[in-house]
């Protein structure tokens, strides 16, 4: 007789001990903490025919965006594909195969169908939600979870995760009040839910509630940072509040400490490191020797061309460190990536390549050309993934390039637009004042 997970879904090929390990892995994935891959390995070792344990491990690798991880995910798909499985589990295997092959949108669609039929399938929701994030599918970030939520009850295991995902989806769609309420509720249920913690931080970032944001993040950092592989990203969110307030010493202290003091080589962590240093670079802050080790750690990604969002952040580091050779290698790799038949070809063509080139030109002082490359991307930037807060770096670079190019009309228009959207932002006011200064000079 087949065993079942905590919410009643059949788990083909599992044993009692392996189910316990699998549940630990799922729980870790939901909290972005612990060692879900290690727990999945325990489940597989105890039951090699446990199809969903292979699938879970495959998702964890494929969603890491590391260049070599897709090959591991494909191997896990090959192991899972011939195993006995239910129709639901076979759909998961198919989704993993698509994801491991770079077909992000197909994988997301398969997982959406699973969620429609099995709204309590936590792994389908979790993996699907992450795919929506990595592909910038804003509507689905909210819709996927909202459709499943009525089937959930507060007392169900993992409810905090579903609520936290719902919070982030609401925030990315501009429903800030509902997002904050859901995120706070999720954190109250599970303080270690780093995703819910960061959903509330996103709300405060978008509303320019810097002091509240700092208070939110500093109230209980041990809960969301301890044993969490989302901790760097959440420290980065704290740094954004200080950055907007012009508190660069605080930003640099966070960078040297929890953001990049350990000099991680993981793409997700290096993205955050590049993103905050680049923001400082735009403001003329000297980051000293910080760029060099970061650029060094990005070097293996220069020729990978596997995920456009990573390419853009690697380019920031290469420019900051003056590694123009690596920057050139990256742009050549992007040319090759656009020839592939996977979704990243479109991510790169539509957004990644023009943004990387726009940053490259900015780094060379060709500000008018940087504006020309970056401006058309603003309306479609979500196509290469990330959140509104992360993609904001494109607008920040564009405004700075327009100001430095001396284009009064462009600079004033862009700065006014930002100030209208973020009237409480000191940074937005600063951009507006600098744009007006161009007019005075002329």
Secondary structure, 3 states (H helix, E strand, C coil): CCEECCCCCEECCCCHHHHHHHHHHHHHHHHCECCHHHHHHHHHHHCCCCHHHHHHHHHHHHCCCCCCHHHHHHHHHHHHHCCCCCHHHHHHHHHHHHHHCCCHHHHHHHHHHHHHHCCCCHHHHHHHHHHHHHCCCHHHHHHHHHHHHCCCCCCCCCHHHHHHHHHHHHHHCCCHHHHHHHHHHHHHHCCCCHHHHHHHHHHHHHCCCHHHHHHHHHCCHHHHHCCECCHHHHHHHHHHHHHHCCCHHHHHHHHHHHHCCCCCCCHHHHHHHHHHHHHHHHCCCCCCCHHHHHHHHHHHHHCCCCCHHHHHHHHHHHHHCCCHHHHHHHHHHHHHHCCCCCHHHHHHHHHHHHHHHHHHHHHCCCHHHHHHHHHCCHHHHHHHCCCHHHHHHHHHHHHHHHHHHCCHHHHHHHHHHHHHHCCCCHHHHHHHHHHHHHHHHC
